[in-house]
Amino acid sequence: MSAPAPETPTARKTDDADGITDESLRALERALDSHPGVARSAVLADEHADGTRTRTAYVLPRRNEAVAADGAELGRQYVAEWQGVYDHVYAQPAPDDPTFDIRGWLSSYTGAELSEDDMRDWVDGTVHRIRGLGARRLLEAGCGTGLLLHRLIEGTERYLAGDISAGAVERIRASFGGRPPAGLELFQAPADDLSAVAPGSVDGFVVNSVSQYFPDEEYLDRVVRGAVDAVAEGGFLFVGDIRSPAVNRAFCAGLELGRAPERAPAEKVQVLVERRCCTGTELLIDPSYFTGLVGRLPRVAHVAVVPRRGRRATEMNRYRYDAVIRLDAVPGGEAVVPAWEPWSAVGGVPELRRRLAEERPEALGLLGVPNARILADRWAAELLSRPGRPATAGEVVRAAAGAARGGVEPEDLWELGEGPSGLPYTVRLSWARSLPDGAFDVALVRTPDGGGPTPEVRFPSEPAPPRRPVSRPWYGRVENLHPAKLRTHVRERLADPAAGPGRFVLLEDFPLTPDGEPDAAALRSLHWA
């Protein structure tokens, strides 16, 4: 059996058994609005699956002069800072194997470099996925030192690779002894400048583990539109290793609990989680941005939002996803899933295997598969945000692990259709619904008897996307409004300090209803904080 969903927010105004009333919420808003760094606030009550309720404070910082004067310039500065970081990294001496230069790939959990085994797993999974898309002419933006290039170039007739860092481009050239092979073209440029590439001159576009360094949605739009222009009819865009805002709070909770001593006070850990959520320095992109390209850009025929492959428990495999954007047409067409069933009706992976083998459906779609990679961290995030939280970090970790039983490892589902014991099904997983507990959906499509490409699946993409699907990581740095200071400010003004919000969410803009009131549904759908 799967574990229950950690959070089911609803609006409930009259039941004050837990001390949460309309008046108590308004009192919190008045206390927040009295802070000199707050432009506007709203406090909402969220109900959880176990019946408990918590308060969430949504706060719009008062815009400082830098943001008000020229936000675009702050975005350019953000890109320039990342360029400087990687110019420094690539200025270091080359490793013994220049085709596998993994310096600068650090674990958020330890601060140390990721192991060679972790990185090979990550690279191999990415290369396998891109090769499966089929392209003879590839364009890669943000190629770095060529981790993908050195493995994808074989079998292509043309490979165009650009990077914002001149040092990266020179490092690739040096890896070929200063004489790049025929068909390889290197150039220096940021990802949003593809002016060196003729329109329709490539079959596929790749930008992998680079989007987190974009400054905002406008920059991302320029990259996507430029790539669409560069790709010929029937080609694809592959945007890989994307940070998901839906699971950002779970990621931050797992990270801070992993760093905290077992006896650290849980409330202090929650303050660190809030700070990390609200002041992140990397771009978060909700899958709804990519699914929304269908209809917004005429050439976009299909978008797949796919969790990462691999069993190694790195943050990339657990918390990031790939977006595969097909242009003009979908090879193999789209399969029709007769009806989408809840995963809870299946009974687990062994039962699913039995059902496929005995019933042999043409297609089977299952919703809400609990994600073993994320579920414990999501429960930890929920426990930390509650007034009756466990006392210590160690207690939170143990309680979350107990609540997270029933999660499914995505690889166990993919492997149903792979290997000698695999069934004649292609298994497709999707994160298109962007659920905060990391749950994913799965479709199993019978492999065509005559071979050829397996049909794609158009997965459900509800619930409604957040009002702003892409974060602006430079906002948090320049606003300088710390959630811990807000918590102290509120406590000093409340008769009952325990009646404060369970968590704070710092906003980039404040969603309003047509009559000017806070839009509660839009606020609750803001995932990244």
C-alpha positions as CSV (number, residue, x, y, z in Angstrom):
1,M,0.0,0.0,0.0
2,S,1.2,3.5,-0.7
3,A,1.6,6.1,2.0
4,P,-1.0,8.9,2.1
5,A,-0.2,12.2,0.5
6,P,1.6,14.5,2.9
7,E,-0.4,17.6,2.2
8,T,-3.9,18.3,1.0
9,P,-4.4,22.1,1.4
10,T,-8.0,23.2,1.8
11,A,-9.7,26.4,2.9
12,R,-11.6,26.0,6.2
13,K,-12.7,29.1,8.1
14,T,-15.0,28.3,11.0
15,D,-13.4,25.4,12.9
16,D,-11.2,27.0,15.6
17,A,-10.4,23.9,17.7
18,D,-6.7,24.3,16.9
19,G,-6.8,28.0,17.5
20,I,-6.8,28.9,13.8
21,T,-9.6,31.4,13.2
22,D,-10.1,34.2,10.7
23,E,-9.2,36.7,13.3
24,S,-6.0,34.9,14.3
25,L,-4.9,34.8,10.6
26,R,-5.7,38.6,10.2
27,A,-3.7,39.3,13.4
28,L,-0.7,37.6,11.9
29,E,-1.1,39.6,8.7
30,R,-1.2,42.9,10.7
31,A,2.0,41.8,12.6
32,L,3.8,41.0,9.3
33,D,2.6,44.2,7.6
34,S,4.2,46.2,10.4
35,H,7.6,45.0,9.4
36,P,9.4,47.8,7.4
37,G,10.7,45.3,4.8
38,V,7.2,43.9,4.0
39,A,5.0,45.4,1.2
40,R,2.0,43.0,1.7
41,S,1.2,39.7,3.3
42,A,-1.4,37.0,3.5
43,V,-1.7,34.1,6.0
44,L,-3.6,31.0,5.0
45,A,-4.6,27.9,6.9
46,D,-3.5,24.6,5.3
47,E,-5.1,21.3,6.3
48,H,-3.0,18.1,6.1
49,A,-4.0,14.5,5.4
50,D,-3.8,13.6,9.1
51,G,-6.3,16.4,10.0
52,T,-3.8,18.8,11.5
53,R,-3.7,22.4,10.3
54,T,-0.9,24.9,10.0
55,R,-0.5,28.5,9.0
56,T,1.5,29.6,6.0
57,A,2.6,33.3,5.7
58,Y,3.0,34.6,2.1
59,V,5.1,37.8,2.1
60,L,5.9,40.2,-0.7
61,P,9.1,42.1,0.3
62,R,9.2,45.8,-0.2
63,R,11.1,46.4,-3.4
64,N,14.4,48.1,-3.0
65,E,15.9,50.5,-5.4
66,A,18.0,48.0,-7.3
67,V,14.9,45.9,-8.3
68,A,12.7,48.9,-9.0
69,A,15.3,50.6,-11.2
70,D,16.5,47.8,-13.5
71,G,15.6,44.2,-12.9
72,A,17.0,43.3,-16.4
73,E,20.4,44.5,-15.4
74,L,20.3,42.4,-12.2
75,G,19.6,39.4,-14.5
76,R,22.6,40.2,-16.7
77,Q,24.8,40.5,-13.6
78,Y,23.6,37.1,-12.4
79,V,24.7,35.5,-15.7
80,A,28.0,37.3,-15.6
81,E,28.7,36.0,-12.1
82,W,28.2,32.4,-13.2
83,Q,30.4,33.0,-16.2
84,G,33.1,34.2,-13.8
85,V,32.7,31.1,-11.6
86,Y,33.2,28.8,-14.6
87,D,36.0,30.8,-16.1
88,H,37.9,30.2,-12.9
89,V,37.0,26.5,-12.8
90,Y,38.2,25.9,-16.4
91,A,41.4,27.8,-15.8
92,Q,42.7,25.0,-13.6
93,P,45.0,22.4,-15.1
94,A,43.3,19.7,-17.1
95,P,42.7,16.3,-15.6
96,D,44.4,13.1,-16.8
97,D,41.3,12.2,-18.8
98,P,40.1,15.4,-20.5
99,T,37.0,13.7,-21.8
100,F,35.8,13.2,-18.2
101,D,36.5,16.5,-16.4
102,I,34.1,16.5,-13.5
103,R,35.8,19.2,-11.3
104,G,33.3,21.7,-10.0
105,W,30.5,19.1,-9.7
106,L,29.8,19.4,-6.0
107,S,27.3,17.7,-3.7
108,S,24.9,20.1,-2.0
109,Y,24.8,17.7,1.0
110,T,28.5,17.6,1.7
111,G,30.1,20.4,-0.3
112,A,32.6,17.8,-1.7
113,E,33.0,16.8,-5.3
114,L,30.6,14.1,-6.4
115,S,32.3,10.7,-6.9
116,E,33.4,9.4,-10.2
117,D,30.8,6.6,-10.0
118,D,28.0,9.1,-9.3
119,M,29.1,11.2,-12.3
120,R,29.4,8.3,-14.7
121,D,25.9,7.2,-13.7
122,W,24.6,10.7,-14.4
123,V,26.5,11.1,-17.7
124,D,25.5,7.6,-19.0
125,G,21.9,8.1,-18.2
126,T,21.9,11.5,-20.0
127,V,23.7,10.2,-23.1
128,H,21.4,7.2,-23.3
129,R,18.3,9.4,-23.3
130,I,19.6,11.8,-25.9
131,R,20.8,9.1,-28.2
132,G,17.3,7.5,-28.1
133,L,15.9,10.7,-29.6
134,G,17.9,10.2,-32.8
135,A,19.8,13.1,-34.4
136,R,22.6,13.3,-36.9
137,R,23.2,17.0,-36.4
138,L,23.3,18.2,-32.8
139,L,23.6,21.6,-31.2
140,E,24.6,21.8,-27.6
141,A,24.5,25.1,-25.6
142,G,26.5,25.2,-22.4
143,C,28.7,22.3,-23.4
144,G,31.2,22.9,-20.6
145,T,34.2,20.7,-20.9
146,G,32.4,18.2,-23.2
147,L,31.1,15.5,-20.8
148,L,28.3,14.9,-23.2
149,L,30.0,16.0,-26.4
150,H,32.8,13.4,-26.2
151,R,30.2,10.6,-25.9
152,L,27.6,11.9,-28.3
153,I,29.8,13.1,-31.2
154,E,30.3,9.5,-32.5
155,G,27.6,8.8,-35.0
156,T,26.9,12.4,-35.8
157,E,27.8,14.2,-39.0
158,R,27.8,17.6,-37.4
159,Y,28.1,18.7,-33.8
160,L,27.9,22.4,-32.9
161,A,28.9,23.2,-29.3
162,G,28.9,26.6,-27.5
163,D,29.6,27.8,-24.0
164,I,29.6,31.1,-22.3
165,S,33.1,30.4,-21.0
166,A,36.1,30.8,-23.4
167,G,38.0,28.5,-21.1
168,A,35.5,25.7,-21.6
169,V,35.7,26.0,-25.4
170,E,39.5,26.0,-25.3
171,R,39.5,23.0,-23.0
172,I,37.4,21.0,-25.6
173,R,39.7,22.1,-28.4
174,A,42.8,21.0,-26.3
175,S,41.2,17.6,-25.6
176,F,41.4,16.9,-29.4
177,G,45.1,18.0,-29.4
178,G,44.1,21.3,-30.8
179,R,42.6,19.8,-34.0
180,P,38.8,19.2,-33.5
181,P,37.5,16.4,-35.8
182,A,35.6,17.2,-39.0
183,G,32.1,18.1,-38.2
184,L,32.7,19.6,-34.8
185,E,32.2,23.4,-34.6
186,L,33.0,25.2,-31.4
187,F,31.9,28.8,-30.5
188,Q,31.7,31.0,-27.4
189,A,28.3,32.5,-26.6
190,P,25.7,32.5,-23.8
191,A,22.9,30.0,-24.2
192,D,20.4,32.7,-25.3
193,D,22.7,33.7,-28.2
194,L,22.5,31.2,-31.1
195,S,23.2,33.7,-33.8
196,A,26.2,31.6,-34.9
197,V,23.8,28.8,-35.9
198,A,21.8,29.0,-39.2
199,P,18.0,28.4,-38.9
200,G,17.0,24.8,-39.4
201,S,20.5,23.6,-39.6
202,V,20.4,20.9,-36.8
203,D,18.1,18.0,-35.9
204,G,18.4,18.3,-32.2
205,F,19.2,20.9,-29.5
206,V,20.7,20.0,-26.1
207,V,21.1,22.2,-23.0
208,N,21.9,20.0,-20.0
209,S,22.4,21.0,-16.4
210,V,22.6,24.6,-17.4
211,S,19.1,26.0,-17.0
212,Q,19.7,26.4,-13.2
213,Y,22.2,29.2,-14.1
214,F,19.6,31.2,-16.1
215,P,18.4,34.4,-14.4
216,D,14.7,34.3,-15.1
217,E,11.8,33.2,-17.4
218,E,12.6,35.9,-20.0
219,Y,16.1,34.4,-20.5
220,L,14.7,30.9,-20.7
221,D,12.2,32.0,-23.3
222,R,15.0,33.4,-25.5
223,V,16.9,30.1,-25.3
224,V,13.8,28.0,-26.2
225,R,12.7,30.2,-29.1
226,G,16.3,30.4,-30.4
227,A,16.6,26.6,-30.3
228,V,13.2,26.1,-32.1
229,D,14.5,28.3,-34.9
230,A,17.7,26.4,-35.2
231,V,16.1,22.9,-35.3
232,A,14.9,21.5,-38.6
233,E,11.4,20.1,-39.2
234,G,10.7,17.0,-37.1
235,G,13.6,17.6,-34.6
236,F,13.7,18.0,-30.9
237,L,14.8,20.1,-27.9
238,F,16.3,18.3,-24.9
239,V,16.4,20.5,-21.7
240,G,18.1,18.3,-19.1
241,D,18.8,18.1,-15.4
242,I,16.2,20.8,-14.5
243,R,15.6,21.8,-10.9
244,S,11.9,21.3,-10.0
245,P,10.2,23.8,-7.7
246,A,7.5,21.4,-6.7
247,V,9.9,19.3,-4.7
248,N,12.2,22.2,-3.6
249,R,11.0,22.3,-0.1
250,A,11.5,18.5,0.3
251,F,15.0,18.9,-1.1
252,C,15.8,21.7,1.3
253,A,14.5,19.8,4.3
254,G,16.4,16.7,3.4
255,L,19.6,18.7,2.9
256,E,19.4,20.6,6.2
257,L,18.5,17.5,8.2
258,G,21.4,15.7,6.6
259,R,23.7,18.4,7.8
260,A,22.2,18.9,11.2
261,P,23.4,17.0,14.3
262,E,20.9,14.4,15.5
263,R,20.1,16.5,18.6
264,A,19.8,19.8,16.8
265,P,16.5,21.6,17.7
266,A,14.0,20.9,14.9
267,E,12.8,24.5,15.0
268,K,16.2,25.8,14.1
269,V,16.4,23.3,11.3
270,Q,13.1,24.7,10.0
271,V,14.5,28.2,10.0
272,L,17.4,27.0,7.8
273,V,14.9,25.2,5.5
274,E,12.9,28.4,5.0
275,R,16.0,30.4,4.4
276,R,17.3,28.0,1.7
277,C,13.8,27.8,0.0
278,C,13.3,31.5,-0.1
279,T,16.8,32.7,-1.0
280,G,18.0,30.0,-3.5
281,T,20.6,31.0,-6.0
282,E,19.6,28.7,-8.9
283,L,16.7,28.8,-11.3
284,L,13.7,26.6,-10.6
285,I,11.4,25.7,-13.5
286,D,8.0,24.1,-13.0
287,P,7.1,21.5,-15.6
288,S,4.1,23.6,-16.5
289,Y,6.4,26.0,-18.3
290,F,7.3,23.2,-20.8
291,T,3.8,21.6,-21.1
292,G,2.5,25.1,-21.7
293,L,4.7,25.4,-24.8
294,V,2.1,23.2,-26.6
295,G,-0.2,25.8,-28.1
296,R,2.1,28.7,-27.2
297,L,4.7,27.9,-29.8
298,P,3.1,26.6,-33.0
299,R,5.9,24.1,-33.9
300,V,5.8,22.3,-30.5
301,A,3.9,19.0,-31.1
302,H,4.6,17.1,-27.8
303,V,6.4,17.6,-24.5
304,A,7.5,14.9,-22.2
305,V,8.5,15.7,-18.6
306,V,10.6,12.8,-17.4
307,P,12.3,12.0,-14.1
308,R,16.0,11.2,-14.3
309,R,17.2,7.7,-14.8
310,G,19.7,6.0,-12.4
311,R,19.7,4.2,-9.0
312,R,22.5,6.2,-7.4
313,A,20.9,8.5,-4.8
314,T,22.4,11.8,-6.0
315,E,20.4,15.0,-5.9
316,M,20.3,15.0,-9.7
317,N,18.7,11.6,-10.0
318,R,16.3,12.2,-7.1
319,Y,15.2,15.8,-7.6
320,R,15.6,16.8,-11.2
321,Y,13.9,16.1,-14.5
322,D,14.3,16.3,-18.3
323,A,12.0,18.0,-20.7
324,V,11.9,16.5,-24.3
325,I,10.2,18.8,-26.7
326,R,9.2,17.3,-30.1
327,L,8.7,19.7,-33.0
328,D,6.2,19.5,-35.8
329,A,5.4,15.8,-35.4
330,V,5.7,12.9,-32.9
331,P,7.6,9.8,-34.2
332,G,5.2,6.9,-33.7
333,G,2.3,9.1,-32.9
334,E,0.5,9.2,-29.6
335,A,-1.0,6.2,-27.8
336,V,-4.5,6.5,-26.3
337,V,-4.8,5.6,-22.6
338,P,-8.4,4.4,-22.2
339,A,-8.6,5.5,-18.5
340,W,-6.2,6.7,-15.9
341,E,-6.3,4.6,-12.7
342,P,-4.9,5.5,-9.3
343,W,-1.7,3.7,-8.3
344,S,-3.4,2.6,-5.0
345,A,-5.6,0.3,-7.0
346,V,-2.6,-1.7,-8.4
347,G,-1.1,-3.1,-5.2
348,G,2.6,-2.7,-6.1
349,V,5.1,-3.5,-8.8
350,P,4.8,-7.4,-8.6
351,E,1.1,-7.1,-9.0
352,L,1.5,-4.7,-11.9
353,R,3.8,-7.2,-13.7
354,R,1.3,-10.0,-13.2
355,R,-1.5,-7.8,-14.6
356,L,0.4,-6.9,-17.7
357,A,1.5,-10.5,-18.3
358,E,-2.0,-11.9,-17.9
359,E,-4.3,-9.2,-19.2
360,R,-2.0,-7.8,-22.0
361,P,-3.7,-4.4,-22.3
362,E,-2.6,-2.2,-25.2
363,A,-2.0,0.7,-22.8
364,L,-2.3,1.2,-19.1
365,G,-2.1,4.5,-17.3
366,L,-1.5,4.9,-13.5
367,L,-1.6,8.1,-11.5
368,G,0.1,9.2,-8.3
369,V,2.9,6.6,-7.9
370,P,4.5,7.5,-4.5
371,N,8.2,8.3,-5.2
372,A,10.6,6.5,-3.0
373,R,13.3,9.0,-3.9
374,I,11.5,11.9,-2.3
375,L,8.7,10.8,0.0
376,A,10.7,10.8,3.3
377,D,12.1,14.3,2.7
378,R,8.6,15.5,1.8
379,W,7.3,14.1,5.1
380,A,10.2,15.7,6.9
381,A,9.4,19.1,5.4
382,E,5.8,18.7,6.5
383,L,6.7,17.7,10.1
384,L,9.1,20.6,10.4
385,S,6.5,23.2,9.4
386,R,4.0,22.0,12.1
387,P,3.7,23.6,15.6
388,G,3.7,20.2,17.2
389,R,6.9,19.2,15.4
390,P,9.2,16.6,16.9
391,A,11.8,18.2,19.2
392,T,15.0,17.2,17.4
393,A,16.4,16.7,13.9
394,G,16.9,13.0,14.6
395,E,13.3,12.6,15.7
396,V,12.1,14.3,12.5
397,V,14.2,12.0,10.3
398,R,12.9,8.8,12.1
399,A,9.3,9.9,12.0
400,A,9.5,10.8,8.3
401,A,11.1,7.5,7.4
402,G,8.3,5.7,9.2
403,A,5.6,7.7,7.4
404,A,7.2,7.3,4.0
405,R,6.8,3.5,3.6
406,G,5.3,2.3,0.4
407,G,7.3,4.5,-2.0
408,V,8.2,3.1,-5.4
409,E,11.7,3.4,-7.0
410,P,11.1,4.7,-10.6
411,E,13.8,2.3,-11.9
412,D,11.7,-0.6,-10.8
413,L,8.9,0.5,-13.2
414,W,11.2,1.3,-16.1
415,E,12.8,-2.1,-15.8
416,L,9.4,-3.8,-16.3
417,G,10.0,-3.3,-20.0
418,E,13.8,-3.8,-20.1
419,G,16.3,-6.7,-20.0
420,P,15.8,-10.4,-20.6
421,S,12.8,-10.6,-18.2
422,G,11.2,-7.5,-19.5
423,L,7.6,-7.5,-20.7
424,P,6.7,-6.3,-24.3
425,Y,5.9,-2.8,-23.0
426,T,7.5,0.6,-23.3
427,V,7.3,2.3,-19.9
428,R,6.9,6.1,-19.8
429,L,7.1,8.1,-16.5
430,S,5.9,11.7,-16.1
431,W,6.3,14.5,-13.7
432,A,4.0,16.8,-15.7
433,R,1.6,17.2,-12.8
434,S,4.3,18.7,-10.6
435,L,3.1,17.2,-7.3
436,P,4.8,18.5,-4.2
437,D,5.3,15.0,-2.7
438,G,7.3,14.0,-5.9
439,A,4.7,11.4,-7.0
440,F,4.8,10.6,-10.7
441,D,2.5,9.1,-13.3
442,V,3.3,6.0,-15.4
443,A,2.0,4.7,-18.8
444,L,2.8,1.3,-20.2
445,V,2.3,1.0,-23.9
446,R,2.5,-2.3,-25.7
447,T,5.5,-2.4,-28.0
448,P,4.5,-2.5,-31.7
449,D,5.0,-6.1,-33.2
450,G,6.7,-4.7,-36.3
451,G,9.2,-2.6,-34.4
452,G,9.6,1.1,-35.1
453,P,9.1,4.0,-32.7
454,T,6.8,3.4,-29.7
455,P,4.0,5.9,-29.5
456,E,4.3,8.8,-27.0
457,V,1.7,9.5,-24.3
458,R,0.0,12.7,-23.5
459,F,0.0,12.7,-19.7
460,P,-2.4,14.7,-17.6
461,S,-0.8,18.0,-16.5
462,E,-3.3,19.2,-13.8
463,P,-3.4,20.6,-11.2
464,A,-3.3,24.1,-12.5
465,P,0.3,25.5,-12.8
466,P,1.6,28.2,-10.4
467,R,1.0,31.8,-11.3
468,R,4.7,32.2,-12.1
469,P,6.2,28.9,-13.3
470,V,9.9,30.1,-13.2
471,S,11.7,31.6,-10.2
472,R,13.9,34.6,-10.2
473,P,16.9,33.6,-8.1
474,W,18.4,37.1,-8.0
475,Y,15.4,38.5,-6.2
476,G,16.2,36.9,-2.9
477,R,19.7,38.2,-2.8
478,V,18.8,41.9,-3.4
479,E,15.6,41.9,-1.2
480,N,17.5,40.8,1.9
481,L,14.4,39.9,3.9
482,H,15.3,36.9,6.1
483,P,12.4,34.5,7.2
484,A,14.1,34.1,10.6
485,K,13.9,37.8,11.2
486,L,10.2,37.8,10.2
487,R,9.5,35.0,12.6
488,T,11.1,36.9,15.5
489,H,9.2,40.1,14.5
490,V,5.9,38.2,14.6
491,R,6.5,36.5,17.9
492,E,7.3,39.8,19.6
493,R,3.8,41.0,18.6
494,L,1.7,38.0,19.4
495,A,0.1,37.2,22.8
496,D,0.7,33.5,22.0
497,P,4.1,33.1,20.3
498,A,3.2,29.5,19.4
499,A,0.5,30.9,17.1
500,G,3.0,32.0,14.5
501,P,3.2,30.6,11.0
502,G,4.6,27.2,10.4
503,R,6.5,28.5,7.4
504,F,7.1,31.6,5.5
505,V,7.1,32.0,1.7
506,L,8.7,35.1,0.1
507,L,7.0,36.2,-3.1
508,E,8.3,37.8,-6.2
509,D,4.8,39.3,-6.9
510,F,1.5,39.1,-5.1
511,P,-1.4,37.3,-7.0
512,L,-4.7,39.0,-6.5
513,T,-8.3,38.2,-7.4
514,P,-10.2,40.6,-9.8
515,D,-11.6,42.4,-6.7
516,G,-8.1,43.0,-5.3
517,E,-8.1,40.4,-2.6
518,P,-5.2,37.8,-2.2
519,D,-5.7,34.9,-4.5
520,A,-5.5,31.9,-2.1
521,A,-5.5,29.3,-4.8
522,A,-2.7,31.0,-6.7
523,L,-0.7,31.5,-3.5
524,R,-1.0,27.8,-2.5
525,S,0.2,26.8,-6.0
526,L,3.5,28.6,-5.6
527,H,5.7,25.6,-5.2
528,W,9.3,26.8,-4.9
529,A,9.2,28.2,-1.4
